[in-house]
Amino acid sequence: MRNLIVLLAILAVTVACKSKKHAVTDAPVRIGTLLTDTTTMLKGDNINRKSWSHFSDKLSIDYTSDDGQEMSGTLSLRMRNDSILWFSVSVAFGIQVAKGIITRDSVLILDLYHKEYMRLGIKDLSAMLGASVSLRELQNLIVSNPIFDTLYYRKDTPTGGWFSATPPITNLLFTNSNGNIDSSVIADTEKNRQIKVVYDGEQRSGAFSVPNQMRLTAFGDKNTVRLQAAFTNPSDAAIPSYPFSIPPGFTPKK
C-alpha cells in the first residue's frame, strides 16, 4: 500500500506517442553502451526546458502492478517550482484516500482510509521509487522537462536519444522536431532499477505546455508497476495555499 500511494502521488503513463516514431515497449532499456562521463559533453543541446512557477491539475489515473495491485481514481496536484508538491488521491465516488506534501527534503503522507501517516526523508522516497531522484526531478518528470534540467545533454549515437548522468543515475530522453520530450528513462546503473515514461500529445497550461497523457513504468528488483495518467485541466495560475495537517487520532504507519 505504501508504494501504491506514493507512486499515485507522483507519476503517470505509457503509450507510443502520437507525435513520435520511437516505440517504448514494456521492458527496461539496455543502458550498458551509454556514456557516463559528463565532462566531455558539448555545451548545448536542442532540448526545450520549460520555464514555470506554478502548476495544478486533476489527473485521471490507473495503476497496476505485477504483484496484483490495482487502483483507478483521481490525482489532484499543486506544485510550486523546486519548492513543494501537494497531492491528494481519490477513488470511486470522489472518496479521498490519501493526501500528502513533498518538499526538497521530506515527504509527509496521510493514509485517510486507515487513519495513519507516514513521514519520510527524500532518500526514503527514492528507495521506494527505485531511482535516486529529488523533488526537482519529480516535478520535471511531471511537466515533461529534462530530468536533470541544469545539465547539458549529449547525443547518444546507439539509441538516437539524448543522454546525461549524475552517476550512478542516468537519464536518456527522446525529443521531437520541436525539441519537446516524447519519452524519458531514468536508470540506476548500480542497482539495475529503471523508471520509463512516455508523453502523449500536448496541451497548454497557461504560459507553458504539458502532455495530454503520460504512461509510466517502474522496474524494480522484484516488481514492475505501471501508472497511466491523463491531464484534464492543467493551469499555471499562482497557487495561494497548500493546506495540510495531521488530524487528531492519526498514528504513524509502521
Secondary structure, DSSP 4 states (H G I P E B T S, - for coil): -HHHHHHHHH--B----TT------SSPPP-TTS---GGG--S---------SEEEEEEEEEEEETTS-EEEEEEEEEEETTTEEEEEEE-GGG-EEEEEEEESSEEEEEETTTTEEEEEEHHHHHHHHTS---HHHHHHHHHT--TTTTS--EEETTTTEEEEEETTEEEEEEE-TTS-EEEEEEEETTTTEEEEEEEE--EEETTEEE-SEEEEEEE-SS-EEEEEEEE-S-B------------TT-EE--
